[in-house]
Amino acid sequence: MRPKYYTPNEVAVHNTLKDIWVSFLGKVYDLTPLCEKYSGNVLLKPIVASAGKDISHWFDKKTNDIRTHVDPKTGCIFPYTPLGRFVHIPPPCPRADWANDFGRPWWKDDTYCIGILSGKTRRIKIINTLTSQEQVIEVCSEEIMDEILLRYLKWNAHAPSYTWKYDGNNLEMHKTLEENSVKDEDEEFYELSMNDNDFLPALHLYFNDDLTEA
C-alpha cells in the first residue's frame, strides 16, 4: 500500500490543542491522541508550541532519537530540549513522580505516523475543458496522478469521469507528473528570476461522454 504524502501547508493547518500535527525526519505525525492522553500536563507545552511545524531540529538524523548535549556543570549527557522538557523526556535528576512505564516514546511510536512529508511540492493548473473552469492546486511531486485526482475531487466530484491530458497526450494515472513528462521547472524559473505562477503546467480534463445515439 502506498504511503500518504502531505505538503508542509497541509501539516501547518493542524495547529490547535485538539488537532496537532507535526513533521520530523521526513514523516508526518498526528499527535492529537498524545495530547488527549496527557491533557493538562505542563510537559505538553513545547509540543503545542510547535503544532503544525517541522521539528526535525529536535532530532539526531543518524540515530532518529532526541538530540543530546553535555551539561557543562555535571558533564552528563542529557536530551537537548531548548523549548523545555516535554512528554517522555526524563527529568535531569531522579524524581519519585517520574514514571517510565509508558512504553515507546512518542517519537518512536509509529502509531502516530500518518504519512510522508513531501520532499518537493509543486503547483499545477487543472483546466476543465467542459466548463472552462481552472483550478491551481499544490501537489506532492511523489504523488501519482490518481492521488492528484483525489486532491481535485473537492472542486470536481466527477473528476474520475474525465480523461486527463497534458500537451495533448493522455496521462497515465499510475505514474507521477514527472513520469508523465510534466517537468518541474521551478529551479529554472528561479534562476531566470521569472514568476513561475505565469508558467504553471496545465492539465486538461476532457469529459468522457459515453452516451451513444440510438
Backbone as a printed PyTorch tensor [residue, N CA C, xyz], in Angstrom:
tensor([[[  0.8430,  -1.1970,   0.0000],
         [  0.0000,   0.0000,   0.0000],
         [  0.8790,   1.2480,   0.0000]],

        [[  0.5870,   2.1830,  -0.9020],
         [  1.3820,   3.3930,  -0.9960],
         [  1.1580,   4.2980,   0.2210]],

        [[  2.2240,   4.9540,   0.6810],
         [  2.0550,   5.8770,   1.8060],
         [  1.3190,   7.1290,   1.3580]],

        [[  0.7350,   7.8220,   2.3030],
         [  0.0650,   9.0880,   2.0350],
         [  1.0970,  10.2020,   2.1310]],

        [[  1.1060,  11.0810,   1.1130],
         [  2.0320,  12.2040,   1.1160],
         [  1.3010,  13.4870,   1.5010]],

        [[  2.0100,  14.3340,   2.2480],
         [  1.4330,  15.6010,   2.6900],
         [  2.3740,  16.7450,   2.3380]],

        [[  1.7880,  17.9090,   2.0590],
         [  2.5720,  19.1150,   1.8600],
         [  2.7960,  19.7910,   3.2130]],

        [[  3.8430,  20.6060,   3.3520],
         [  4.0260,  21.3470,   4.6050],
         [  2.8200,  22.2210,   4.9370]],

        [[  2.1500,  22.7630,   3.9210],
         [  0.9640,  23.5900,   4.1710],
         [ -0.1670,  22.7730,   4.7780]],

        [[ -0.2790,  21.5130,   4.3840],
         [ -1.3200,  20.6570,   4.9570],
         [ -1.0360,  20.3670,   6.4230]],

        [[  0.2330,  20.2060,   6.7590],
         [  0.6000,  19.9810,   8.1590],
         [  0.3320,  21.2420,   8.9780]],

        [[  0.6430,  22.3930,   8.3970],
         [  0.5760,  23.6610,   9.1280],
         [ -0.8180,  24.0070,   9.6390]],

        [[ -1.8670,  23.5460,   8.9570],
         [ -3.2280,  23.9210,   9.3730],
         [ -3.6930,  23.1410,  10.6060]],

        [[ -2.9620,  22.0980,  10.9660],
         [ -3.3300,  21.3110,  12.1550],
         [ -2.5030,  21.8290,  13.3370]],

        [[ -2.9150,  22.9600,  13.8530],
         [ -2.0870,  23.6660,  14.8370],
         [ -2.8540,  24.1120,  16.0800]],

        [[ -3.8560,  23.3260,  16.4560],
         [ -4.6080,  23.6450,  17.6630],
         [ -4.4460,  22.5260,  18.6920]],

        [[ -4.7940,  22.8280,  19.9280],
         [ -4.6260,  21.8640,  21.0070],
         [ -5.3710,  20.5590,  20.7420]],

        [[ -6.5170,  20.6540,  20.0470],
         [ -7.3150,  19.4530,  19.7820],
         [ -7.0580,  18.8670,  18.3940]],

        [[ -6.0910,  19.4240,  17.6990],
         [ -5.7640,  18.9270,  16.3580],
         [ -4.3100,  19.2930,  16.0690]],

        [[ -3.4020,  18.4400,  16.5100],
         [ -1.9700,  18.7490,  16.4210],
         [ -1.2360,  17.7600,  15.5230]],

        [[ -0.6790,  18.3060,  14.4490],
         [  0.2320,  17.5360,  13.6000],
         [  1.6070,  18.1830,  13.6740]],

        [[  2.6270,  17.3760,  13.5100],
         [  3.9860,  17.8710,  13.3430],
         [  4.6610,  16.9900,  12.2930]],

        [[  5.7670,  17.4680,  11.7800],
         [  6.5710,  16.6360,  10.8930],
         [  7.9900,  16.6270,  11.4140]],

        [[  8.6580,  15.5110,  11.2010],
         [ 10.0840,  15.4470,  11.5180],
         [ 10.7110,  14.2660,  10.8000]],

        [[ 11.9330,  14.5050,  10.3600],
         [ 12.7180,  13.4920,   9.6600],
         [ 11.9490,  12.8690,   8.5000]],

        [[ 11.2010,  13.7130,   7.7910],
         [ 10.5400,  13.2710,   6.5650],
         [  9.1860,  12.6080,   6.7330]],

        [[  8.6820,  12.5330,   7.9690],
         [  7.3860,  11.9070,   8.1930],
         [  6.4290,  12.8710,   8.8860]],

        [[  5.1360,  12.5650,   8.7930],
         [  4.0980,  13.3980,   9.3950],
         [  3.4300,  12.6140,  10.5220]],

        [[  3.2510,  13.2760,  11.6550],
         [  2.6870,  12.6240,  12.8360],
         [  1.4730,  13.4000,  13.3420]],

        [[  0.4220,  12.6580,  13.6590],
         [ -0.7650,  13.2290,  14.2980],
         [ -0.6300,  12.9780,  15.7940]],

        [[ -0.3060,  14.0230,  16.5390],
         [ -0.0840,  13.8850,  17.9750],
         [ -1.3160,  14.2420,  18.7950]],

        [[ -2.4510,  14.3670,  18.1250],
         [ -3.6900,  14.6750,  18.8390],
         [ -3.9910,  13.6520,  19.9350]],

        [[ -3.8940,  12.3410,  19.6550],
         [ -4.1590,  11.3550,  20.7150],
         [ -3.1850,  11.4960,  21.8810]],

        [[ -1.9270,  11.8320,  21.5850],
         [ -0.9440,  12.0210,  22.6530],
         [ -1.3430,  13.1880,  23.5430]],

        [[ -1.7900,  14.2720,  22.9260],
         [ -2.1890,  15.4530,  23.6940],
         [ -3.4510,  15.1910,  24.5040]],

        [[ -4.3280,  14.3540,  23.9730],
         [ -5.5260,  13.9820,  24.7290],
         [ -5.1460,  13.1400,  25.9390]],

        [[ -4.2030,  12.2520,  25.7540],
         [ -3.7650,  11.3610,  26.8380],
         [ -3.1080,  12.1390,  27.9650]],

        [[ -2.3390,  13.1790,  27.6140],
         [ -1.6100,  13.9480,  28.6120],
         [ -2.2190,  15.3350,  28.8140]],

        [[ -3.5070,  15.4400,  28.5870],
         [ -4.2020,  16.7270,  28.7110],
         [ -3.9340,  17.3760,  30.0650]],

        [[ -3.5640,  18.6530,  30.0460],
         [ -3.3050,  19.3830,  31.2720],
         [ -1.8870,  19.2590,  31.7890]],

        [[ -1.0880,  18.3820,  31.1860],
         [  0.2940,  18.1860,  31.6280],
         [  1.1670,  19.3110,  31.0860]],

        [[  1.9420,  19.9170,  31.9530],
         [  2.8030,  21.0370,  31.5580],
         [  3.8300,  20.6120,  30.5150]],

        [[  4.1350,  19.3210,  30.4580],
         [  5.1300,  18.8280,  29.5020],
         [  4.6360,  18.8380,  28.0610]],

        [[  3.3780,  19.1990,  27.8690],
         [  2.8400,  19.3170,  26.5100],
         [  3.1950,  20.6540,  25.8600]],

        [[  3.6130,  21.6290,  26.6650],
         [  3.8030,  22.9910,  26.1560],
         [  4.7260,  23.0790,  24.9440]],

        [[  5.9040,  22.4500,  24.9590],
         [  6.7690,  22.5390,  23.7760],
         [  6.1410,  21.9230,  22.5300]],

        [[  5.3510,  20.8620,  22.7180],
         [  4.6920,  20.2170,  21.5770],
         [  3.5940,  21.1100,  21.0290]],

        [[  2.7940,  21.6780,  21.9120],
         [  1.7230,  22.5770,  21.4830],
         [  2.3020,  23.8040,  20.7810]],

        [[  3.4100,  24.3100,  21.2990],
         [  4.0480,  25.4820,  20.7010],
         [  4.5730,  25.1850,  19.3000]],

        [[  4.8110,  23.9100,  19.0020],
         [  5.3540,  23.5200,  17.6990],
         [  4.3040,  22.9080,  16.7900]],

        [[  3.0320,  23.0000,  17.1620],
         [  1.9610,  22.4070,  16.3670],
         [  1.9710,  22.9510,  14.9390]],

        [[  1.8690,  22.0350,  13.9790],
         [  1.8290,  22.4220,  12.5730],
         [  3.1900,  22.6820,  11.9630]],

        [[  4.2540,  22.4980,  12.7450],
         [  5.5970,  22.8270,  12.2640],
         [  6.4540,  21.5780,  12.0670]],

        [[  7.5950,  21.7840,  11.4210],
         [  8.5770,  20.7110,  11.3000],
         [  9.5440,  20.8130,  12.4760]],

        [[  9.7260,  19.7090,  13.1790],
         [ 10.5780,  19.7180,  14.3730],
         [ 11.7840,  18.7940,  14.1870]],

        [[ 12.2350,  18.6620,  12.9650],
         [ 13.3890,  17.7940,  12.6920],
         [ 14.6180,  18.2200,  13.4760]],

        [[ 14.7080,  19.5170,  13.7900],
         [ 15.8720,  20.0150,  14.5320],
         [ 15.9140,  19.5010,  15.9720]],

        [[ 14.8480,  18.8510,  16.4130],
         [ 14.8640,  18.2460,  17.7470],
         [ 15.6420,  16.9290,  17.7510]],

        [[ 15.8880,  16.3840,  16.5670],
         [ 16.3730,  15.0120,  16.4610],
         [ 17.7490,  14.9060,  15.8080]],

        [[ 18.4340,  13.8190,  16.1740],
         [ 19.6920,  13.4560,  15.5470],
         [ 19.3670,  12.5810,  14.3350]],

        [[ 19.7390,  13.0440,  13.1480],
         [ 19.3760,  12.3180,  11.9280],
         [ 20.0280,  10.9400,  11.8400]],

        [[ 21.1490,  10.7610,  12.5310],
         [ 21.8320,   9.4630,  12.4840],
         [ 21.1460,   8.4300,  13.3660]],

        [[ 20.6470,   8.8570,  14.5120],
         [ 20.0500,   7.9130,  15.4630],
         [ 18.5170,   7.9420,  15.4380]],

        [[ 17.9440,   8.9800,  14.8050],
         [ 16.4830,   9.1870,  14.8140],
         [ 15.9420,   9.3750,  16.2290]],

        [[ 16.8180,   9.7670,  17.1180],
         [ 16.4190,   9.9840,  18.5100],
         [ 16.6300,  11.4570,  18.8690]],

        [[ 16.1400,  11.8350,  20.0480],
         [ 16.2810,  13.2130,  20.5010],
         [ 17.7660,  13.5880,  20.5780]],

        [[ 18.0860,  14.7730,  20.1160],
         [ 19.4570,  15.2550,  20.2170],
         [ 19.8790,  15.3610,  21.6900]],

        [[ 21.1560,  15.2370,  21.9300],
         [ 21.6700,  15.3280,  23.2960],
         [ 22.7600,  16.3980,  23.3880]],

        [[ 23.0660,  16.7680,  24.6170],
         [ 24.1570,  17.7040,  24.8610],
         [ 24.8020,  17.3480,  26.1870]],

        [[ 26.0080,  17.8280,  26.3860],
         [ 26.7270,  17.5630,  27.6280],
         [ 26.5190,  18.7440,  28.5730]],

        [[ 25.9760,  18.4560,  29.7360],
         [ 25.7480,  19.5060,  30.7300],
         [ 27.1010,  20.0250,  31.2350]],

        [[ 27.3530,  21.3330,  31.1020],
         [ 28.6560,  21.8800,  31.4970],
         [ 28.9500,  21.7600,  32.9900]],

        [[ 27.9160,  21.6660,  33.8020],
         [ 28.1210,  21.5880,  35.2530],
         [ 28.4320,  20.1710,  35.7100]],

        [[ 27.6790,  19.2090,  35.1740],
         [ 27.8310,  17.8290,  35.6410],
         [ 28.6610,  16.9620,  34.7160]],

        [[ 28.7650,  17.3820,  33.4390],
         [ 29.4810,  16.5620,  32.4700],
         [ 28.6570,  15.3890,  31.9880]],

        [[ 27.3770,  15.3450,  32.4030],
         [ 26.4860,  14.2570,  31.9840],
         [ 25.7820,  14.6020,  30.6710]],

        [[ 25.3830,  13.5580,  29.9690],
         [ 24.6750,  13.7320,  28.7010],
         [ 23.1700,  13.7770,  28.9590]],

        [[ 22.5310,  14.8200,  28.4800],
         [ 21.0860,  14.9750,  28.6460],
         [ 20.4260,  15.2720,  27.2980]],

        [[ 19.1250,  14.9880,  27.1860],
         [ 18.3970,  15.3590,  25.9610],
         [ 18.4630,  16.8770,  25.7530]],

        [[ 18.6220,  17.2870,  24.5090],
         [ 18.6880,  18.7090,  24.1870],
         [ 17.2780,  19.1970,  23.8640]],

        [[ 16.7010,  19.9560,  24.7780],
         [ 15.3300,  20.4400,  24.6130],
         [ 15.2840,  21.9350,  24.8830]],

        [[ 15.6900,  22.7530,  23.9040],
         [ 15.7630,  24.2070,  24.1210],
         [ 14.4240,  24.8610,  24.4280]],

        [[ 13.3180,  24.2350,  24.0210],
         [ 11.9950,  24.7890,  24.3280],
         [ 11.4730,  24.2960,  25.6690]],

        [[ 12.2590,  23.4740,  26.3380],
         [ 11.8250,  22.9190,  27.6160],
         [ 11.5550,  21.4280,  27.5110]],

        [[ 11.6370,  20.7670,  28.6110],
         [ 11.3750,  19.3260,  28.6770],
         [  9.9520,  19.0310,  28.2330]],

        [[  9.7710,  17.9460,  27.4730],
         [  8.4350,  17.5860,  27.0090],
         [  8.1170,  16.1260,  27.3040]],

        [[  6.9240,  15.7170,  26.9510],
         [  6.4070,  14.3740,  27.2580],
         [  7.4040,  13.2890,  26.8490]],

        [[  7.6640,  12.3590,  27.7660],
         [  8.5310,  11.1900,  27.6110],
         [ 10.0110,  11.5170,  27.7140]],

        [[ 10.3400,  12.7740,  28.0050],
         [ 11.7400,  13.1280,  28.2820],
         [ 11.9580,  13.0230,  29.7910]],

        [[ 12.9300,  12.2520,  30.2320],
         [ 13.1400,  12.0940,  31.6810],
         [ 13.6610,  13.3790,  32.3150]],

        [[ 13.4280,  13.5560,  33.5930],
         [ 13.9430,  14.7350,  34.3000],
         [ 15.4660,  14.6260,  34.4360]],

        [[ 16.1460,  15.7520,  34.6060],
         [ 17.6020,  15.7100,  34.7130],
         [ 18.1080,  15.0030,  35.9640]],

        [[ 17.2690,  14.9590,  36.9830],
         [ 17.6480,  14.2880,  38.2240],
         [ 16.5660,  13.2740,  38.5920]],

        [[ 16.9080,  12.2020,  39.2940],
         [ 15.9030,  11.2110,  39.7110],
         [ 14.7670,  11.8590,  40.4830]],

        [[ 13.5350,  11.4680,  40.1220],
         [ 12.3640,  12.0180,  40.8130],
         [ 11.3520,  10.9100,  41.0450]],

        [[ 10.6640,  10.9980,  42.1790],
         [  9.6920,   9.9580,  42.5370],
         [  8.4630,  10.0070,  41.6450]],

        [[  8.1870,  11.1850,  41.0580],
         [  6.9690,  11.3040,  40.2520],
         [  7.2140,  11.0070,  38.7680]],

        [[  8.3940,  10.5180,  38.4430],
         [  8.6940,  10.2020,  37.0480],
         [  8.4000,   8.7290,  36.7840]],

        [[  7.4730,   8.4800,  35.8890],
         [  7.1100,   7.1070,  35.5270],
         [  7.6030,   6.8310,  34.1160]],

        [[  8.3980,   5.7780,  33.9550],
         [  8.9290,   5.4430,  32.6380],
         [  8.3000,   4.1730,  32.0680]],

        [[  7.0590,   3.9180,  32.5060],
         [  6.3580,   2.7090,  32.0630],
         [  5.4360,   2.9850,  30.8770]],

        [[  5.7090,   4.0580,  30.1250],
         [  4.8350,   4.4320,  29.0180],
         [  5.1170,   3.6410,  27.7430]],

        [[  6.1460,   2.8040,  27.7800],
         [  6.4870,   2.0350,  26.5760],
         [  7.3900,   2.8520,  25.6660]],

        [[  7.0850,   2.8290,  24.3780],
         [  7.8890,   3.6060,  23.4370],
         [  7.6150,   5.0950,  23.5790]],

        [[  8.6540,   5.9220,  23.5150],
         [  8.4010,   7.3750,  23.4910],
         [  7.6710,   7.7310,  22.2080]],

        [[  6.9100,   8.7940,  22.2310],
         [  6.0270,   9.1100,  21.1050],
         [  6.7740,   9.2670,  19.7890]],

        [[  8.0080,   9.7420,  19.8190],
         [  8.7300,   9.9510,  18.5600],
         [  9.2330,   8.6460,  17.9400]],

        [[  9.0910,   7.5510,  18.6800],
         [  9.4460,   6.2410,  18.1410],
         [  8.2220,   5.3530,  17.9410]],

        [[  7.0600,   5.9110,  18.1990],
         [  5.8030,   5.1580,  18.1060],
         [  5.1530,   5.4110,  16.7510]],

        [[  5.2180,   4.4170,  15.8790],
         [  4.6990,   4.5710,  14.5170],
         [  3.1830,   4.6790,  14.4480]],

        [[  2.4990,   4.4250,  15.5500],
         [  1.0410,   4.5580,  15.5110],
         [  0.6280,   6.0140,  15.3250]],

        [[  1.5230,   6.9350,  15.6490],
         [  1.2240,   8.3520,  15.4460],
         [  1.5620,   8.8130,  14.0270]],

        [[  2.3360,   8.0160,  13.3170],
         [  2.7600,   8.3920,  11.9660],
         [  1.6160,   8.1920,  10.9800]],

        [[  1.2800,   9.2420,  10.2330],
         [  0.1590,   9.1470,   9.2870],
         [  0.5960,   9.2640,   7.8290]],

        [[  1.8630,   9.5340,   7.6000],
         [  2.2960,   9.6330,   6.2140],
         [  3.6820,  10.2330,   6.0670]],

        [[  3.9710,  10.6120,   4.8300],
         [  5.2850,  11.1220,   4.4610],
         [  5.1900,  12.6070,   4.1140]],

        [[  6.1560,  13.3750,   4.5780],
         [  6.2230,  14.7850,   4.2060],
         [  6.8790,  14.8910,   2.8420]],

        [[  6.2250,  15.5630,   1.9180],
         [  6.7640,  15.6850,   0.5700],
         [  8.1160,  16.3750,   0.5870]],

        [[  9.0520,  15.8210,  -0.1720],
         [ 10.3520,  16.4390,  -0.2790],
         [ 10.3440,  17.6380,  -1.2090]],

        [[  9.3300,  17.7000,  -2.0640],
         [  9.2200,  18.8080,  -3.0150],
         [  7.7660,  18.8990,  -3.4700]],

        [[  7.1660,  20.0420,  -3.2510],
         [  5.7980,  20.2420,  -3.7410],
         [  5.8510,  21.0850,  -5.0070]],

        [[  4.7850,  21.0480,  -5.7620],
         [  4.6910,  21.8550,  -6.9710],
         [  3.2410,  22.2520,  -7.2020]],

        [[  3.0630,  23.3270,  -7.9330],
         [  1.7240,  23.8210,  -8.2290],
         [  1.4170,  23.5640,  -9.6950]],

        [[  0.1970,  23.1200,  -9.9340],
         [ -0.2330,  22.8410, -11.3020],
         [ -1.6040,  23.4670, -11.5370]],

        [[ -1.8950,  23.7000, -12.7920],
         [ -3.1940,  24.2420, -13.1680],
         [ -4.0140,  23.1260, -13.8240]],

        [[ -5.2370,  22.9740, -13.3720],
         [ -6.1320,  21.9660, -13.9410],
         [ -7.2830,  22.6850, -14.6290]],

        [[ -7.4550,  22.3880, -15.9040],
         [ -8.4780,  23.0620, -16.7150],
         [ -9.5340,  22.0630, -17.1430]],

        [[-10.7590,  22.3300, -16.7550],
         [-11.8950,  21.5100, -17.1660],
         [-12.3700,  22.0300, -18.5170]],

        [[-12.1500,  21.2620, -19.5620],
         [-12.4980,  21.7390, -20.9070],
         [-14.0080,  21.7840, -21.1300]],

        [[-14.7620,  21.0800, -20.2810],
         [-16.2220,  21.0830, -20.4290],
         [-16.8200,  22.3750, -19.8920]],

        [[-16.2940,  22.8440, -18.7640],
         [-16.8510,  24.0390, -18.1160],
         [-15.9400,  25.2620, -18.2230]],

        [[-14.7110,  25.0530, -18.7120],
         [-13.6920,  26.1070, -18.8210],
         [-13.2230,  26.6100, -17.4590]],

        [[-13.5510,  25.9010, -16.4090],
         [-13.0880,  26.2850, -15.0770],
         [-11.6240,  25.8890, -14.8870]],

        [[-10.8720,  26.7580, -14.2170],
         [ -9.4720,  26.4970, -13.9420],
         [ -9.2400,  26.4690, -12.4370]],

        [[ -8.3640,  25.5870, -12.0080],
         [ -8.0450,  25.4890, -10.5900],
         [ -6.5500,  25.2520, -10.4380]],

        [[ -5.8990,  26.0370,  -9.6130],
         [ -4.4820,  25.8370,  -9.3080],
         [ -4.3840,  25.1260,  -7.9670]],

        [[ -3.6900,  24.0060,  -7.9400],
         [ -3.5620,  23.2430,  -6.6980],
         [ -2.1000,  22.9060,  -6.4310]],

        [[ -1.7950,  22.7400,  -5.1610],
         [ -0.4590,  22.3120,  -4.7570],
         [ -0.4810,  20.8070,  -4.5510]],

        [[  0.4910,  20.1230,  -5.1280],
         [  0.5610,  18.6710,  -5.0240],
         [  1.9580,  18.2650,  -4.5900]],

        [[  2.0890,  17.0100,  -4.2140],
         [  3.3950,  16.4630,  -3.8500],
         [  4.0210,  15.8440,  -5.0950]],

        [[  5.2850,  16.1210,  -5.3060],
         [  5.9380,  15.6070,  -6.5100],
         [  5.9830,  14.0800,  -6.5240]],

        [[  5.8710,  13.4520,  -5.3470],
         [  5.9170,  11.9890,  -5.2700],
         [  4.5750,  11.3340,  -5.6050]],

        [[  3.5170,  12.1160,  -5.6730],
         [  2.1850,  11.5490,  -5.8820],
         [  1.9710,  11.1110,  -7.3230]],

        [[  1.2390,  10.0200,  -7.4890],
         [  0.8350,   9.6060,  -8.8210],
         [ -0.4440,  10.3490,  -9.2010]],

        [[ -0.8200,  10.2920, -10.4500],
         [ -1.9600,  11.0580, -10.9340],
         [ -3.2630,  10.6820, -10.2270]],

        [[ -3.4450,   9.4110,  -9.9030],
         [ -4.6600,   9.0010,  -9.1980],
         [ -4.7700,   9.7060,  -7.8450]],

        [[ -3.6310,   9.9700,  -7.2060],
         [ -3.6400,  10.6610,  -5.9150],
         [ -3.8920,  12.1620,  -6.1050]],

        [[ -3.3830,  12.6990,  -7.1970],
         [ -3.6660,  14.0950,  -7.5250],
         [ -5.1430,  14.2590,  -7.8520]],

        [[ -5.7130,  13.2770,  -8.5220],
         [ -7.1440,  13.2890,  -8.8240],
         [ -7.9550,  13.3750,  -7.5260]],

        [[ -7.5400,  12.6240,  -6.5050],
         [ -8.2620,  12.6550,  -5.2270],
         [ -8.2110,  14.0440,  -4.6060]],

        [[ -7.0900,  14.7370,  -4.7630],
         [ -6.9900,  16.1100,  -4.2600],
         [ -7.9750,  17.0310,  -4.9860]],

        [[ -8.1850,  16.7580,  -6.2560],
         [ -9.0070,  17.6280,  -7.1000],
         [-10.5050,  17.3910,  -6.8930]],

        [[-10.8690,  16.3100,  -6.2280],
         [-12.2860,  15.9800,  -6.0540],
         [-13.0610,  17.0620,  -5.3140]],

        [[-12.3990,  17.8320,  -4.4590],
         [-13.1010,  18.8790,  -3.7070],
         [-13.6290,  19.9690,  -4.6290]],

        [[-13.0500,  20.0790,  -5.8140],
         [-13.5240,  21.0640,  -6.7870],
         [-14.3880,  20.4340,  -7.8770]],

        [[-14.1920,  19.1470,  -8.1050],
         [-14.9660,  18.4620,  -9.1420],
         [-15.1520,  17.0030,  -8.7400]],

        [[-16.3160,  16.7010,  -8.1870],
         [-16.5920,  15.3460,  -7.7170],
         [-16.6580,  14.3260,  -8.8460]],

        [[-16.7580,  14.8250, -10.0820],
         [-16.8570,  13.9270, -11.2370],
         [-15.5150,  13.7550, -11.9460]],

        [[-14.4310,  14.1520, -11.2970],
         [-13.1140,  14.0860, -11.9230],
         [-12.7560,  12.7060, -12.4850]],

        [[-13.1800,  11.5860, -11.8320],
         [-12.8450,  10.2670, -12.4030],
         [-13.5070,  10.0180, -13.7640]],

        [[-14.5200,  10.8120, -14.0990],
         [-15.2220,  10.6290, -15.3720],
         [-14.5620,  11.4080, -16.5110]],

        [[-13.4020,  11.9650, -16.2380],
         [-12.6830,  12.7320, -17.2570],
         [-11.3980,  12.0250, -17.6680]],

        [[-10.9800,  12.2710, -18.9000],
         [ -9.6590,  11.8500, -19.3510],
         [ -8.7010,  13.0020, -19.0990]],

        [[ -7.6030,  12.7040, -18.4250],
         [ -6.6230,  13.7230, -18.0720],
         [ -5.5290,  13.7580, -19.1290]],

        [[ -5.2350,  14.9420, -19.6100],
         [ -4.2320,  15.0770, -20.6630],
         [ -3.2560,  16.2040, -20.3450]],

        [[ -2.0700,  16.0600, -20.9070],
         [ -1.0670,  17.1190, -20.8430],
         [ -0.3940,  17.2170, -22.2030]],

        [[ -0.3920,  18.4140, -22.7360],
         [  0.2260,  18.6500, -24.0440],
         [ -0.3510,  17.7110, -25.1050]],

        [[ -1.6670,  17.4440, -24.9760],
         [ -2.3560,  16.6220, -25.9660],
         [ -2.2330,  15.1320, -25.7590]],

        [[ -1.4630,  14.7040, -24.7760],
         [ -1.2600,  13.2710, -24.5360],
         [ -1.9780,  12.8190, -23.2700]],

        [[ -2.5700,  11.6330, -23.3290],
         [ -3.2340,  11.0770, -22.1610],
         [ -2.2280,  10.8310, -21.0500]],

        [[ -2.5980,  11.2100, -19.8340],
         [ -1.7380,  10.9660, -18.6820],
         [ -1.9780,   9.5640, -18.1430]],

        [[ -0.9130,   8.8920, -17.7710],
         [ -1.0270,   7.5740, -17.1530],
         [ -1.2230,   7.7830, -15.6590]],

        [[ -2.3770,   7.3810, -15.1710],
         [ -2.7930,   7.7400, -13.8200],
         [ -2.0170,   7.0150, -12.7180]],

        [[ -1.2630,   5.9760, -13.0710],
         [ -0.4630,   5.2650, -12.0730],
         [  0.9590,   5.7990, -12.0220]],

        [[  1.2070,   6.8990, -12.7350],
         [  2.5350,   7.4870, -12.7520],
         [  2.5090,   8.9020, -12.1740]],

        [[  3.6840,   9.3950, -11.7860],
         [  3.7920,  10.7480, -11.2650],
         [  3.7840,  11.7580, -12.4160]],

        [[  3.7290,  13.0360, -12.0480],
         [  3.7920,  14.0800, -13.0630],
         [  5.0880,  13.9700, -13.8590]],

        [[  6.1940,  13.8180, -13.1500],
         [  7.4950,  13.7300, -13.8120],
         [  7.5540,  12.5320, -14.7390]],

        [[  7.0080,  11.4130, -14.2880],
         [  7.0000,  10.2050, -15.1220],
         [  6.0850,  10.3600, -16.3260]],

        [[  5.1540,  11.3190, -16.2560],
         [  4.2790,  11.6270, -17.3880],
         [  4.8350,  12.7770, -18.2310]],

        [[  6.1110,  13.0920, -18.0190],
         [  6.8000,  14.1550, -18.7640],
         [  6.2440,  15.5480, -18.4950]],

        [[  5.6360,  15.7220, -17.3120],
         [  5.2210,  17.0510, -16.8710],
         [  6.3610,  17.5740, -16.0010]],

        [[  7.2910,  18.2490, -16.6240],
         [  8.5280,  18.6370, -15.9650],
         [  8.3010,  19.7100, -14.8970]],

        [[  9.1050,  19.6150, -13.8500],
         [  9.1080,  20.6270, -12.7950],
         [ 10.2170,  21.6230, -13.1320]],

        [[  9.8350,  22.8160, -13.5220],
         [ 10.8020,  23.8060, -13.9720],
         [ 10.9720,  24.9540, -12.9650]],

        [[ 10.6100,  24.7140, -11.7160],
         [ 10.7190,  25.7560, -10.6860],
         [ 12.1300,  26.3260, -10.5870]],

        [[ 13.1280,  25.4410, -10.6050],
         [ 14.5050,  25.8850, -10.4470],
         [ 14.9490,  26.7740, -11.5980]],

        [[ 14.5400,  26.3790, -12.8110],
         [ 14.9030,  27.1740, -13.9770],
         [ 14.2840,  28.5650, -13.9110]],

        [[ 13.0150,  28.6390, -13.4990],
         [ 12.3400,  29.9270, -13.3880],
         [ 12.9970,  30.7850, -12.3100]],

        [[ 13.4160,  30.1260, -11.2160],
         [ 14.0690,  30.8630, -10.1260],
         [ 15.3900,  31.4680, -10.6070]],

        [[ 16.1640,  30.6610, -11.3280],
         [ 17.4550,  31.1400, -11.8220],
         [ 17.2860,  32.2890, -12.8070]],

        [[ 16.1870,  32.2730, -13.5460],
         [ 15.9300,  33.3210, -14.5300],
         [ 15.1430,  34.4890, -13.9410]],

        [[ 14.8710,  34.4160, -12.6300],
         [ 14.0820,  35.4460, -11.9370],
         [ 12.7160,  35.6430, -12.5820]],

        [[ 12.1290,  34.5360, -12.9980],
         [ 10.8010,  34.5680, -13.6260],
         [  9.7620,  34.0740, -12.6340]],

        [[  8.5740,  34.6230, -12.7290],
         [  7.4690,  34.2040, -11.8730],
         [  6.8990,  32.9020, -12.4090]],

        [[  7.1440,  31.8030, -11.6860],
         [  6.6730,  30.5110, -12.1840],
         [  5.1570,  30.4020, -12.2000]],

        [[  4.4650,  31.2990, -11.4570],
         [  2.9980,  31.2670, -11.4700],
         [  2.4340,  31.5580, -12.8610]],

        [[  3.2210,  32.2580, -13.6560],
         [  2.7640,  32.5870, -15.0070],
         [  2.9860,  31.4400, -15.9850]],

        [[  3.7060,  30.4100, -15.5360],
         [  4.0510,  29.3210, -16.4510],
         [  3.7690,  27.9520, -15.8270]],

        [[  2.7000,  27.8840, -15.0730],
         [  2.3490,  26.6110, -14.4510],
         [  1.9470,  25.5920, -15.5130]],

        [[  2.3870,  24.3290, -15.3640],
         [  1.9430,  23.3050, -16.3090],
         [  0.4330,  23.1320, -16.2120]],

        [[ -0.2280,  23.0570, -17.3510],
         [ -1.6930,  22.9580, -17.3900],
         [ -2.1310,  21.5610, -17.8020]],

        [[ -2.9080,  20.9270, -16.9380],
         [ -3.5090,  19.6390, -17.2480],
         [ -4.9270,  19.8860, -17.7250]],

        [[ -5.3030,  19.2540, -18.8260],
         [ -6.6380,  19.4500, -19.4030],
         [ -7.4990,  18.2120, -19.1590]],

        [[ -8.7150,  18.4590, -18.6920],
         [ -9.6550,  17.3770, -18.4290],
         [-10.7280,  17.3660, -19.5120]],

        [[-10.9050,  16.2020, -20.1150],
         [-11.9100,  16.0190, -21.1670],
         [-12.9600,  15.0450, -20.6670]],

        [[-14.2210,  15.4940, -20.6710],
         [-15.2980,  14.6660, -20.1480],
         [-15.5050,  13.4570, -21.0510]],

        [[-15.6430,  12.2940, -20.4090],
         [-15.8740,  11.0550, -21.1600],
         [-17.3670,  10.8800, -21.3930]],

        [[-17.8390,  11.3040, -22.5490],
         [-19.2600,  11.1810, -22.8950],
         [-19.4980,   9.8150, -23.4950]],

        [[-20.0270,   8.9080, -22.6680],
         [-20.2460,   7.5420, -23.1240],
         [-21.6210,   7.3310, -23.7680]],

        [[-22.4180,   8.4230, -23.8400],
         [-23.7430,   8.2670, -24.4330],
         [-23.6330,   8.1040, -25.9490]],

        [[-24.3680,   7.2060, -26.4890],
         [-24.3820,   6.9890, -27.9450],
         [-25.7980,   7.1360, -28.4490]],

        [[-25.9110,   7.5890, -29.6790],
         [-27.2480,   7.7580, -30.2470],
         [-27.8380,   6.3980, -30.6210]],

        [[-29.1470,   6.2820, -30.4090],
         [-29.8040,   5.0170, -30.7300],
         [-29.9140,   4.8390, -32.2340]]])
